[in-house]
């Protein structure tokens, strides 16, 4: 399923306030897992944002890391 269709499906299905809270919690947990994986493997983290405001690019959070080697 293409990414645009997935986003539309989630947006249409998930209009409740509780659904948004669970999605935000999921994004934070997801990005924390990336951050922790970097710490465990010794990869330097340049920048991390666990949660971003809604935007047109559908980027909800990120962990920017240095190249591992």
N, CA, C and O atoms as a Maestro MAE file, in Angstrom:
{
 s_m_m2io_version
 :::
 2.0.0
}

f_m_ct {
 s_m_title
 :::
 protein
 m_atom[276] {
  # First column is atom index #
  i_m_mmod_type
  r_m_x_coord
  r_m_y_coord
  r_m_z_coord
  i_m_residue_number
  s_m_chain_name
  s_m_pdb_residue_name
  s_m_pdb_atom_name
  i_m_atomic_number
  :::
  1 25 0.854 -1.172 0.000 1 A "UNK " " N  " 7
  2 3 0.000 0.000 0.000 1 A "UNK " " CA " 6
  3 2 0.902 1.238 0.000 1 A "UNK " " C  " 6
  4 15 1.761 1.373 0.872 1 A "UNK " " O  " 8
  5 25 0.718 2.135 -0.960 2 A "UNK " " N  " 7
  6 3 1.537 3.358 -1.001 2 A "UNK " " CA " 6
  7 2 1.347 4.211 0.255 2 A "UNK " " C  " 6
  8 15 0.294 4.177 0.893 2 A "UNK " " O  " 8
  9 25 2.382 4.973 0.593 3 A "UNK " " N  " 7
  10 3 2.373 5.769 1.823 3 A "UNK " " CA " 6
  11 2 1.197 6.743 1.872 3 A "UNK " " C  " 6
  12 15 0.584 6.913 2.926 3 A "UNK " " O  " 8
  13 25 0.874 7.383 0.746 4 A "UNK " " N  " 7
  14 3 -0.238 8.343 0.730 4 A "UNK " " CA " 6
  15 2 -1.563 7.677 1.106 4 A "UNK " " C  " 6
  16 15 -2.380 8.256 1.821 4 A "UNK " " O  " 8
  17 25 -1.762 6.448 0.611 5 A "UNK " " N  " 7
  18 3 -2.999 5.741 0.935 5 A "UNK " " CA " 6
  19 2 -3.050 5.376 2.413 5 A "UNK " " C  " 6
  20 15 -4.111 5.433 3.034 5 A "UNK " " O  " 8
  21 25 -1.910 5.003 2.972 6 A "UNK " " N  " 7
  22 3 -1.858 4.670 4.394 6 A "UNK " " CA " 6
  23 2 -2.207 5.902 5.223 6 A "UNK " " C  " 6
  24 15 -2.999 5.816 6.161 6 A "UNK " " O  " 8
  25 25 -1.621 7.040 4.881 7 A "UNK " " N  " 7
  26 3 -1.885 8.281 5.618 7 A "UNK " " CA " 6
  27 2 -3.366 8.642 5.528 7 A "UNK " " C  " 6
  28 15 -3.972 9.002 6.538 7 A "UNK " " O  " 8
  29 25 -3.958 8.553 4.338 8 A "UNK " " N  " 7
  30 3 -5.383 8.870 4.182 8 A "UNK " " CA " 6
  31 2 -6.243 7.923 5.002 8 A "UNK " " C  " 6
  32 15 -7.215 8.341 5.631 8 A "UNK " " O  " 8
  33 25 -5.883 6.650 4.994 9 A "UNK " " N  " 7
  34 3 -6.639 5.654 5.751 9 A "UNK " " CA " 6
  35 2 -6.604 5.968 7.240 9 A "UNK " " C  " 6
  36 15 -7.632 5.911 7.915 9 A "UNK " " O  " 8
  37 25 -5.440 6.296 7.744 10 A "UNK " " N  " 7
  38 3 -5.297 6.613 9.168 10 A "UNK " " CA " 6
  39 2 -6.056 7.891 9.499 10 A "UNK " " C  " 6
  40 15 -6.736 7.961 10.523 10 A "UNK " " O  " 8
  41 25 -5.946 8.907 8.635 11 A "UNK " " N  " 7
  42 3 -6.629 10.176 8.899 11 A "UNK " " CA " 6
  43 2 -8.144 9.990 8.919 11 A "UNK " " C  " 6
  44 15 -8.824 10.573 9.763 11 A "UNK " " O  " 8
  45 25 -8.683 9.185 7.999 12 A "UNK " " N  " 7
  46 3 -10.125 8.986 7.940 12 A "UNK " " CA " 6
  47 2 -10.621 8.150 9.111 12 A "UNK " " C  " 6
  48 15 -11.697 8.410 9.650 12 A "UNK " " O  " 8
  49 25 -9.839 7.145 9.506 13 A "UNK " " N  " 7
  50 3 -10.262 6.230 10.551 13 A "UNK " " CA " 6
  51 2 -10.099 6.834 11.932 13 A "UNK " " C  " 6
  52 15 -10.846 6.504 12.853 13 A "UNK " " O  " 8
  53 25 -9.129 7.711 12.076 14 A "UNK " " N  " 7
  54 3 -8.678 8.110 13.397 14 A "UNK " " CA " 6
  55 2 -8.942 9.579 13.672 14 A "UNK " " C  " 6
  56 15 -8.004 10.365 13.808 14 A "UNK " " O  " 8
  57 25 -10.188 9.948 13.755 15 A "UNK " " N  " 7
  58 3 -10.516 11.355 13.988 15 A "UNK " " CA " 6
  59 2 -10.853 11.642 15.442 15 A "UNK " " C  " 6
  60 15 -11.138 12.786 15.795 15 A "UNK " " O  " 8
  61 25 -10.824 10.630 16.281 16 A "UNK " " N  " 7
  62 3 -11.162 10.843 17.684 16 A "UNK " " CA " 6
  63 2 -9.973 11.420 18.436 16 A "UNK " " C  " 6
  64 15 -8.823 11.194 18.059 16 A "UNK " " O  " 8
  65 25 -10.247 12.154 19.483 17 A "UNK " " N  " 7
  66 3 -9.203 12.759 20.300 17 A "UNK " " CA " 6
  67 2 -8.343 11.687 20.954 17 A "UNK " " C  " 6
  68 15 -7.120 11.822 21.002 17 A "UNK " " O  " 8
  69 25 -8.958 10.636 21.453 18 A "UNK " " N  " 7
  70 3 -8.202 9.542 22.075 18 A "UNK " " CA " 6
  71 2 -7.270 8.894 21.060 18 A "UNK " " C  " 6
  72 15 -6.142 8.534 21.398 18 A "UNK " " O  " 8
  73 25 -7.716 8.746 19.851 19 A "UNK " " N  " 7
  74 3 -6.873 8.166 18.798 19 A "UNK " " CA " 6
  75 2 -5.636 8.998 18.545 19 A "UNK " " C  " 6
  76 15 -4.556 8.453 18.318 19 A "UNK " " O  " 8
  77 25 -5.779 10.305 18.579 20 A "UNK " " N  " 7
  78 3 -4.632 11.192 18.377 20 A "UNK " " CA " 6
  79 2 -3.642 11.072 19.524 20 A "UNK " " C  " 6
  80 15 -2.431 11.078 19.302 20 A "UNK " " O  " 8
  81 25 -4.144 10.962 20.750 21 A "UNK " " N  " 7
  82 3 -3.246 10.801 21.892 21 A "UNK " " CA " 6
  83 2 -2.444 9.511 21.776 21 A "UNK " " C  " 6
  84 15 -1.240 9.500 22.031 21 A "UNK " " O  " 8
  85 25 -3.109 8.429 21.392 22 A "UNK " " N  " 7
  86 3 -2.397 7.157 21.228 22 A "UNK " " CA " 6
  87 2 -1.376 7.236 20.094 22 A "UNK " " C  " 6
  88 15 -0.294 6.657 20.196 22 A "UNK " " O  " 8
  89 25 -1.704 7.935 19.031 23 A "UNK " " N  " 7
  90 3 -0.759 8.091 17.928 23 A "UNK " " CA " 6
  91 2 0.470 8.874 18.387 23 A "UNK " " C  " 6
  92 15 1.597 8.507 18.053 23 A "UNK " " O  " 8
  93 25 0.263 9.944 19.146 24 A "UNK " " N  " 7
  94 3 1.400 10.735 19.637 24 A "UNK " " CA " 6
  95 2 2.277 9.910 20.570 24 A "UNK " " C  " 6
  96 15 3.504 9.993 20.504 24 A "UNK " " O  " 8
  97 25 1.660 9.121 21.435 25 A "UNK " " N  " 7
  98 3 2.434 8.250 22.317 25 A "UNK " " CA " 6
  99 2 3.243 7.252 21.487 25 A "UNK " " C  " 6
  100 15 4.403 6.977 21.794 25 A "UNK " " O  " 8
  101 25 2.629 6.718 20.448 26 A "UNK " " N  " 7
  102 3 3.318 5.775 19.568 26 A "UNK " " CA " 6
  103 2 4.512 6.393 18.866 26 A "UNK " " C  " 6
  104 15 5.549 5.745 18.722 26 A "UNK " " O  " 8
  105 25 4.380 7.630 18.428 27 A "UNK " " N  " 7
  106 3 5.489 8.324 17.768 27 A "UNK " " CA " 6
  107 2 6.643 8.524 18.746 27 A "UNK " " C  " 6
  108 15 7.799 8.299 18.389 27 A "UNK " " O  " 8
  109 25 6.348 8.939 19.956 28 A "UNK " " N  " 7
  110 3 7.400 9.156 20.958 28 A "UNK " " CA " 6
  111 2 8.116 7.840 21.264 28 A "UNK " " C  " 6
  112 15 9.346 7.804 21.315 28 A "UNK " " O  " 8
  113 25 7.369 6.772 21.466 29 A "UNK " " N  " 7
  114 3 7.972 5.466 21.741 29 A "UNK " " CA " 6
  115 2 8.828 5.011 20.564 29 A "UNK " " C  " 6
  116 15 9.928 4.493 20.760 29 A "UNK " " O  " 8
  117 25 8.333 5.201 19.350 30 A "UNK " " N  " 7
  118 3 9.061 4.812 18.148 30 A "UNK " " CA " 6
  119 2 10.392 5.553 18.036 30 A "UNK " " C  " 6
  120 15 11.435 4.939 17.811 30 A "UNK " " O  " 8
  121 25 10.350 6.872 18.193 31 A "UNK " " N  " 7
  122 3 11.585 7.661 18.076 31 A "UNK " " CA " 6
  123 2 12.548 7.375 19.233 31 A "UNK " " C  " 6
  124 15 13.763 7.368 19.038 31 A "UNK " " O  " 8
  125 25 12.013 7.140 20.431 32 A "UNK " " N  " 7
  126 3 12.872 6.757 21.553 32 A "UNK " " CA " 6
  127 2 13.590 5.444 21.275 32 A "UNK " " C  " 6
  128 15 14.739 5.267 21.679 32 A "UNK " " O  " 8
  129 25 12.926 4.527 20.591 33 A "UNK " " N  " 7
  130 3 13.578 3.254 20.268 33 A "UNK " " CA " 6
  131 2 14.766 3.477 19.334 33 A "UNK " " C  " 6
  132 15 15.793 2.814 19.473 33 A "UNK " " O  " 8
  133 25 14.638 4.395 18.393 34 A "UNK " " N  " 7
  134 3 15.774 4.732 17.518 34 A "UNK " " CA " 6
  135 2 16.907 5.339 18.333 34 A "UNK " " C  " 6
  136 15 18.072 4.989 18.147 34 A "UNK " " O  " 8
  137 25 16.560 6.246 19.233 35 A "UNK " " N  " 7
  138 3 17.553 6.926 20.059 35 A "UNK " " CA " 6
  139 2 18.290 5.926 20.953 35 A "UNK " " C  " 6
  140 15 19.516 5.970 21.063 35 A "UNK " " O  " 8
  141 25 17.551 5.045 21.577 36 A "UNK " " N  " 7
  142 3 18.159 4.040 22.449 36 A "UNK " " CA " 6
  143 2 19.040 3.085 21.656 36 A "UNK " " C  " 6
  144 15 20.104 2.687 22.130 36 A "UNK " " O  " 8
  145 25 18.607 2.715 20.452 37 A "UNK " " N  " 7
  146 3 19.429 1.846 19.605 37 A "UNK " " CA " 6
  147 2 20.759 2.520 19.276 37 A "UNK " " C  " 6
  148 15 21.797 1.858 19.249 37 A "UNK " " O  " 8
  149 25 20.738 3.819 19.029 38 A "UNK " " N  " 7
  150 3 21.978 4.555 18.774 38 A "UNK " " CA " 6
  151 2 22.881 4.543 20.009 38 A "UNK " " C  " 6
  152 15 24.091 4.348 19.894 38 A "UNK " " O  " 8
  153 25 22.301 4.748 21.170 39 A "UNK " " N  " 7
  154 3 23.088 4.729 22.407 39 A "UNK " " CA " 6
  155 2 23.723 3.357 22.636 39 A "UNK " " C  " 6
  156 15 24.895 3.268 23.002 39 A "UNK " " O  " 8
  157 25 22.965 2.305 22.426 40 A "UNK " " N  " 7
  158 3 23.452 0.948 22.655 40 A "UNK " " CA " 6
  159 2 24.583 0.599 21.692 40 A "UNK " " C  " 6
  160 15 25.560 -0.040 22.081 40 A "UNK " " O  " 8
  161 25 24.450 1.016 20.450 41 A "UNK " " N  " 7
  162 3 25.445 0.656 19.427 41 A "UNK " " CA " 6
  163 2 26.586 1.658 19.333 41 A "UNK " " C  " 6
  164 15 27.539 1.440 18.584 41 A "UNK " " O  " 8
  165 25 26.502 2.749 20.082 42 A "UNK " " N  " 7
  166 3 27.584 3.730 20.086 42 A "UNK " " CA " 6
  167 2 27.559 4.710 18.922 42 A "UNK " " C  " 6
  168 15 28.555 5.382 18.655 42 A "UNK " " O  " 8
  169 25 26.437 4.794 18.234 43 A "UNK " " N  " 7
  170 3 26.300 5.741 17.122 43 A "UNK " " CA " 6
  171 2 25.932 7.105 17.693 43 A "UNK " " C  " 6
  172 15 25.025 7.220 18.518 43 A "UNK " " O  " 8
  173 25 26.643 8.134 17.247 44 A "UNK " " N  " 7
  174 3 26.416 9.486 17.757 44 A "UNK " " CA " 6
  175 2 25.116 10.061 17.195 44 A "UNK " " C  " 6
  176 15 24.863 9.991 15.992 44 A "UNK " " O  " 8
  177 25 24.311 10.619 18.067 45 A "UNK " " N  " 7
  178 3 23.055 11.260 17.662 45 A "UNK " " CA " 6
  179 2 23.325 12.754 17.485 45 A "UNK " " C  " 6
  180 15 23.763 13.424 18.419 45 A "UNK " " O  " 8
  181 25 23.062 13.271 16.285 46 A "UNK " " N  " 7
  182 3 23.249 14.693 16.013 46 A "UNK " " CA " 6
  183 2 22.100 15.532 16.574 46 A "UNK " " C  " 6
  184 15 22.315 16.584 17.176 46 A "UNK " " O  " 8
  185 25 20.894 15.050 16.368 47 A "UNK " " N  " 7
  186 3 19.710 15.799 16.788 47 A "UNK " " CA " 6
  187 2 18.539 14.835 16.874 47 A "UNK " " C  " 6
  188 15 18.462 13.870 16.114 47 A "UNK " " O  " 8
  189 25 17.639 15.096 17.792 48 A "UNK " " N  " 7
  190 3 16.432 14.277 17.867 48 A "UNK " " CA " 6
  191 2 15.247 15.155 18.236 48 A "UNK " " C  " 6
  192 15 15.359 16.088 19.031 48 A "UNK " " O  " 8
  193 25 14.134 14.835 17.647 49 A "UNK " " N  " 7
  194 3 12.855 15.479 17.983 49 A "UNK " " CA " 6
  195 2 11.854 14.356 18.150 49 A "UNK " " C  " 6
  196 15 11.501 13.679 17.184 49 A "UNK " " O  " 8
  197 25 11.406 14.163 19.349 50 A "UNK " " N  " 7
  198 3 10.509 13.053 19.618 50 A "UNK " " CA " 6
  199 2 9.100 13.300 19.113 50 A "UNK " " C  " 6
  200 15 8.361 12.351 18.852 50 A "UNK " " O  " 8
  201 25 8.718 14.561 18.973 51 A "UNK " " N  " 7
  202 3 7.378 14.873 18.501 51 A "UNK " " CA " 6
  203 2 7.383 16.246 17.846 51 A "UNK " " C  " 6
  204 15 7.857 17.226 18.422 51 A "UNK " " O  " 8
  205 25 6.851 16.298 16.640 52 A "UNK " " N  " 7
  206 3 6.742 17.559 15.897 52 A "UNK " " CA " 6
  207 2 5.273 17.911 15.711 52 A "UNK " " C  " 6
  208 15 4.418 17.026 15.731 52 A "UNK " " O  " 8
  209 25 4.974 19.185 15.530 53 A "UNK " " N  " 7
  210 3 3.587 19.551 15.228 53 A "UNK " " CA " 6
  211 2 3.182 18.969 13.870 53 A "UNK " " C  " 6
  212 15 4.041 18.718 13.025 53 A "UNK " " O  " 8
  213 25 1.899 18.758 13.659 54 A "UNK " " N  " 7
  214 3 1.453 18.239 12.360 54 A "UNK " " CA " 6
  215 2 1.970 19.113 11.221 54 A "UNK " " C  " 6
  216 15 1.994 20.340 11.323 54 A "UNK " " O  " 8
  217 25 2.382 18.464 10.139 55 A "UNK " " N  " 7
  218 3 2.901 19.198 8.985 55 A "UNK " " CA " 6
  219 2 2.529 18.477 7.702 55 A "UNK " " C  " 6
  220 15 2.096 17.325 7.735 55 A "UNK " " O  " 8
  221 25 2.694 19.145 6.585 56 A "UNK " " N  " 7
  222 3 2.261 18.582 5.301 56 A "UNK " " CA " 6
  223 2 3.143 17.433 4.825 56 A "UNK " " C  " 6
  224 15 2.757 16.702 3.913 56 A "UNK " " O  " 8
  225 25 4.311 17.261 5.420 57 A "UNK " " N  " 7
  226 3 5.222 16.196 4.997 57 A "UNK " " CA " 6
  227 2 4.997 14.901 5.768 57 A "UNK " " C  " 6
  228 15 5.654 13.898 5.488 57 A "UNK " " O  " 8
  229 25 4.094 14.904 6.719 58 A "UNK " " N  " 7
  230 3 3.779 13.741 7.555 58 A "UNK " " CA " 6
  231 2 5.006 13.231 8.293 58 A "UNK " " C  " 6
  232 15 5.194 12.022 8.430 58 A "UNK " " O  " 8
  233 25 5.842 14.147 8.768 59 A "UNK " " N  " 7
  234 3 6.989 13.804 9.603 59 A "UNK " " CA " 6
  235 2 6.588 14.148 11.031 59 A "UNK " " C  " 6
  236 15 6.339 15.309 11.357 59 A "UNK " " O  " 8
  237 25 6.530 13.132 11.871 60 A "UNK " " N  " 7
  238 3 6.024 13.317 13.229 60 A "UNK " " CA " 6
  239 2 7.138 13.392 14.263 60 A "UNK " " C  " 6
  240 15 6.919 13.869 15.377 60 A "UNK " " O  " 8
  241 25 8.318 12.930 13.909 61 A "UNK " " N  " 7
  242 3 9.477 12.957 14.797 61 A "UNK " " CA " 6
  243 2 10.664 12.386 14.052 61 A "UNK " " C  " 6
  244 15 10.497 11.784 12.992 61 A "UNK " " O  " 8
  245 25 11.859 12.565 14.589 62 A "UNK " " N  " 7
  246 3 13.035 12.013 13.928 62 A "UNK " " CA " 6
  247 2 14.209 11.928 14.878 62 A "UNK " " C  " 6
  248 15 14.248 12.595 15.912 62 A "UNK " " O  " 8
  249 25 15.176 11.083 14.503 63 A "UNK " " N  " 7
  250 3 16.465 11.011 15.178 63 A "UNK " " CA " 6
  251 2 17.503 11.082 14.071 63 A "UNK " " C  " 6
  252 15 17.572 10.205 13.209 63 A "UNK " " O  " 8
  253 25 18.309 12.133 14.105 64 A "UNK " " N  " 7
  254 3 19.365 12.337 13.115 64 A "UNK " " CA " 6
  255 2 20.674 11.820 13.714 64 A "UNK " " C  " 6
  256 15 21.081 12.240 14.797 64 A "UNK " " O  " 8
  257 25 21.309 10.926 13.012 65 A "UNK " " N  " 7
  258 3 22.530 10.323 13.533 65 A "UNK " " CA " 6
  259 2 23.704 10.533 12.596 65 A "UNK " " C  " 6
  260 15 23.536 10.825 11.412 65 A "UNK " " O  " 8
  261 25 24.902 10.379 13.156 66 A "UNK " " N  " 7
  262 3 26.111 10.432 12.357 66 A "UNK " " CA " 6
  263 2 26.257 9.075 11.639 66 A "UNK " " C  " 6
  264 15 25.691 8.079 12.092 66 A "UNK " " O  " 8
  265 25 26.992 9.028 10.550 67 A "UNK " " N  " 7
  266 3 27.246 7.731 9.909 67 A "UNK " " CA " 6
  267 2 27.918 6.775 10.904 67 A "UNK " " C  " 6
  268 15 28.784 7.195 11.671 67 A "UNK " " O  " 8
  269 25 27.530 5.506 10.897 68 A "UNK " " N  " 7
  270 3 28.037 4.582 11.915 68 A "UNK " " CA " 6
  271 2 29.511 4.247 11.784 68 A "UNK " " C  " 6
  272 15 30.123 3.789 12.750 68 A "UNK " " O  " 8
  273 25 30.092 4.461 10.620 69 A "UNK " " N  " 7
  274 3 31.517 4.102 10.457 69 A "UNK " " CA " 6
  275 2 32.361 5.300 10.106 69 A "UNK " " C  " 6
  276 15 33.573 5.173 9.935 69 A "UNK " " O  " 8
  :::
 }
 m_bond[275] {
  # First column is bond index #
  i_m_from
  i_m_to
  i_m_order
  :::
  1 1 2 1
  2 2 3 1
  3 3 4 2
  4 3 5 1
  5 5 6 1
  6 6 7 1
  7 7 8 2
  8 7 9 1
  9 9 10 1
  10 10 11 1
  11 11 12 2
  12 11 13 1
  13 13 14 1
  14 14 15 1
  15 15 16 2
  16 15 17 1
  17 17 18 1
  18 18 19 1
  19 19 20 2
  20 19 21 1
  21 21 22 1
  22 22 23 1
  23 23 24 2
  24 23 25 1
  25 25 26 1
  26 26 27 1
  27 27 28 2
  28 27 29 1
  29 29 30 1
  30 30 31 1
  31 31 32 2
  32 31 33 1
  33 33 34 1
  34 34 35 1
  35 35 36 2
  36 35 37 1
  37 37 38 1
  38 38 39 1
  39 39 40 2
  40 39 41 1
  41 41 42 1
  42 42 43 1
  43 43 44 2
  44 43 45 1
  45 45 46 1
  46 46 47 1
  47 47 48 2
  48 47 49 1
  49 49 50 1
  50 50 51 1
  51 51 52 2
  52 51 53 1
  53 53 54 1
  54 54 55 1
  55 55 56 2
  56 55 57 1
  57 57 58 1
  58 58 59 1
  59 59 60 2
  60 59 61 1
  61 61 62 1
  62 62 63 1
  63 63 64 2
  64 63 65 1
  65 65 66 1
  66 66 67 1
  67 67 68 2
  68 67 69 1
  69 69 70 1
  70 70 71 1
  71 71 72 2
  72 71 73 1
  73 73 74 1
  74 74 75 1
  75 75 76 2
  76 75 77 1
  77 77 78 1
  78 78 79 1
  79 79 80 2
  80 79 81 1
  81 81 82 1
  82 82 83 1
  83 83 84 2
  84 83 85 1
  85 85 86 1
  86 86 87 1
  87 87 88 2
  88 87 89 1
  89 89 90 1
  90 90 91 1
  91 91 92 2
  92 91 93 1
  93 93 94 1
  94 94 95 1
  95 95 96 2
  96 95 97 1
  97 97 98 1
  98 98 99 1
  99 99 100 2
  100 99 101 1
  101 101 102 1
  102 102 103 1
  103 103 104 2
  104 103 105 1
  105 105 106 1
  106 106 107 1
  107 107 108 2
  108 107 109 1
  109 109 110 1
  110 110 111 1
  111 111 112 2
  112 111 113 1
  113 113 114 1
  114 114 115 1
  115 115 116 2
  116 115 117 1
  117 117 118 1
  118 118 119 1
  119 119 120 2
  120 119 121 1
  121 121 122 1
  122 122 123 1
  123 123 124 2
  124 123 125 1
  125 125 126 1
  126 126 127 1
  127 127 128 2
  128 127 129 1
  129 129 130 1
  130 130 131 1
  131 131 132 2
  132 131 133 1
  133 133 134 1
  134 134 135 1
  135 135 136 2
  136 135 137 1
  137 137 138 1
  138 138 139 1
  139 139 140 2
  140 139 141 1
  141 141 142 1
  142 142 143 1
  143 143 144 2
  144 143 145 1
  145 145 146 1
  146 146 147 1
  147 147 148 2
  148 147 149 1
  149 149 150 1
  150 150 151 1
  151 151 152 2
  152 151 153 1
  153 153 154 1
  154 154 155 1
  155 155 156 2
  156 155 157 1
  157 157 158 1
  158 158 159 1
  159 159 160 2
  160 159 161 1
  161 161 162 1
  162 162 163 1
  163 163 164 2
  164 163 165 1
  165 165 166 1
  166 166 167 1
  167 167 168 2
  168 167 169 1
  169 169 170 1
  170 170 171 1
  171 171 172 2
  172 171 173 1
  173 173 174 1
  174 174 175 1
  175 175 176 2
  176 175 177 1
  177 177 178 1
  178 178 179 1
  179 179 180 2
  180 179 181 1
  181 181 182 1
  182 182 183 1
  183 183 184 2
  184 183 185 1
  185 185 186 1
  186 186 187 1
  187 187 188 2
  188 187 189 1
  189 189 190 1
  190 190 191 1
  191 191 192 2
  192 191 193 1
  193 193 194 1
  194 194 195 1
  195 195 196 2
  196 195 197 1
  197 197 198 1
  198 198 199 1
  199 199 200 2
  200 199 201 1
  201 201 202 1
  202 202 203 1
  203 203 204 2
  204 203 205 1
  205 205 206 1
  206 206 207 1
  207 207 208 2
  208 207 209 1
  209 209 210 1
  210 210 211 1
  211 211 212 2
  212 211 213 1
  213 213 214 1
  214 214 215 1
  215 215 216 2
  216 215 217 1
  217 217 218 1
  218 218 219 1
  219 219 220 2
  220 219 221 1
  221 221 222 1
  222 222 223 1
  223 223 224 2
  224 223 225 1
  225 225 226 1
  226 226 227 1
  227 227 228 2
  228 227 229 1
  229 229 230 1
  230 230 231 1
  231 231 232 2
  232 231 233 1
  233 233 234 1
  234 234 235 1
  235 235 236 2
  236 235 237 1
  237 237 238 1
  238 238 239 1
  239 239 240 2
  240 239 241 1
  241 241 242 1
  242 242 243 1
  243 243 244 2
  244 243 245 1
  245 245 246 1
  246 246 247 1
  247 247 248 2
  248 247 249 1
  249 249 250 1
  250 250 251 1
  251 251 252 2
  252 251 253 1
  253 253 254 1
  254 254 255 1
  255 255 256 2
  256 255 257 1
  257 257 258 1
  258 258 259 1
  259 259 260 2
  260 259 261 1
  261 261 262 1
  262 262 263 1
  263 263 264 2
  264 263 265 1
  265 265 266 1
  266 266 267 1
  267 267 268 2
  268 267 269 1
  269 269 270 1
  270 270 271 1
  271 271 272 2
  272 271 273 1
  273 273 274 1
  274 274 275 1
  275 275 276 2
  :::
 }
}
